Amino acid sequence: MRMYDLISKKKQGAPLSETEIREMIAGYTEGSIPDYQMSAMAMAIYFQGMNREETAWLTHAMAHSGDTVDLSMFGTLTADKHSTGGVGDKTTLIVAPIVAACGLKVAKMSGRGLGHTGGTVDKLESIEGYRSSLSQAEFFRQVEEVGLAVIGQTGNLTPADKKLYALRDVTATVDSIPLIVSSIMSKKLAAGSQTIVLDVKAGSGAFMRDSESAGVLAREMVAIGKACGRKMAAFVTNMDVPLGNNIGNALEVVEAIGVLRGTVGGELRSLCLHLAATMISLGLSLDFEDALAKATACLEGGRAFEKFTQWIQAQGGRVDWVLNPSLFPTASSVYGVKANRAGYIGQMHTEQIGLCAGMLGAGRIRKEDPVDFAAGIVLEKKTGDWVEIGDVLAYLHTNQSGILPEAEKCFLAAIQIQDEKPEALPLIYERID
Ligand code: URA
């Protein structure tokens, strides 16, 4: 196999065979295929696409490019979820303890925030003492005893994706459906869970700007997971507004604790219950309505919060902070951004709001940047709300007060205030089974 020939074949739109894809991924992982040839291939795939068989072979080859996690000791009870990333998305912090309290095993690897999106591991590390890296024995023991462990991506899992994702990031080839599908699904398959529920975000804060293309992505991922023997479902959900009101690591943990304790409701709670109920219905073979009743009872009866507390304690985090969230460190400056005219909040440019939170210190531009756990944004108004001149739209939290004028400008540019009430968008556009 010559990589030159494969690039040329794909450039002309011909499908690659299983062997060609397997050898290409093996060669790229071990280094015999250089980045410049793989970049050309990524661009050829970007323009010519891949059919479902090719995408499945690519996913399989990447899933097996390194170690895989064997969760067979937990039988069919293992369940995982994945969000394609957005702003204010703290669903894992709520969904994982609900499903674990209902009897499933959640052995989860999560990522860190990058660009405008947050990452679950950063959020968890805002709880002092939380260990996001456990030995394999500790990880399995905790899943067995607590039913739930969440760690960062470790070791030699999907090394092909690590290399290829970094390459796509700098060659403008991230937004290609077969490349996104194989990137996400290879990691999920390698992580070993039998049930996988996907939350594919659509809107101004997501990779996929419209619900139609998010639906195409979701359907591809569900088909490939099923072809690999996993129980799959996906939701296409609204990321035209941030999820919930808090954006930024510690702020999001505090909001998630609010949902678990019953003091925060709204769309965040509703989406979490849908995701949790879907994992429970697939994992325990229940009707969706029965699973939803079970998840709701778990949340309302306090068992999900109890499970969250056990989980954080098992991973070394400060349980006193969980029980009393006022102990989380707060930012030295909290500034209220005010409306400069009256009207309805129309479009919110959610990606820009995420970038604004990053500017305040909550995110990172490069992988090695530090994050400020206390920084972020608390939204007081969202799309569809009426505001008077001078009403506070949001509070900006930061430890770098010098950044506030620029951050305020950035936030105001992301919000449109208009005379007409905007049409309400659904929280869930579509469910795919
Ligand atoms: N998330 C991933 O893990 N991979 C992609 O390609 C896009 C989002």
Residues whose N, C-alpha, C, O or C-beta is under 5 A from the ligand:
A	BS01	URA	T84 V174 L179 I180 S183 I184
